[in-house]
Amino acid sequence: MSAPRIPDEPIDLQFADVLREVRWPANKDELVDAARAAGASNEVLAILDGIPEQDYQDVASVTRLIGSNYGPGLGA
């Protein structure tokens, strides 16, 4: 198995790669676990860990929240 490449990607691509692997709907803990399993950077893990505890229906619901809180380039 090759080494994870995700931490070397720009943060918006890291989110795209992580969220693509999630089974929806998903809660915050499932999102953090998916990011950790994918080898996401500490920055991505910290952002996901900071989102509200709730169920998210799809990729768009997470990217809208992240984009609105962390600036352009992260939203849908």
Order of alpha helices (4+ residues) and beta strands (2+ residues): alpha-beta-alpha-alpha-beta-alpha
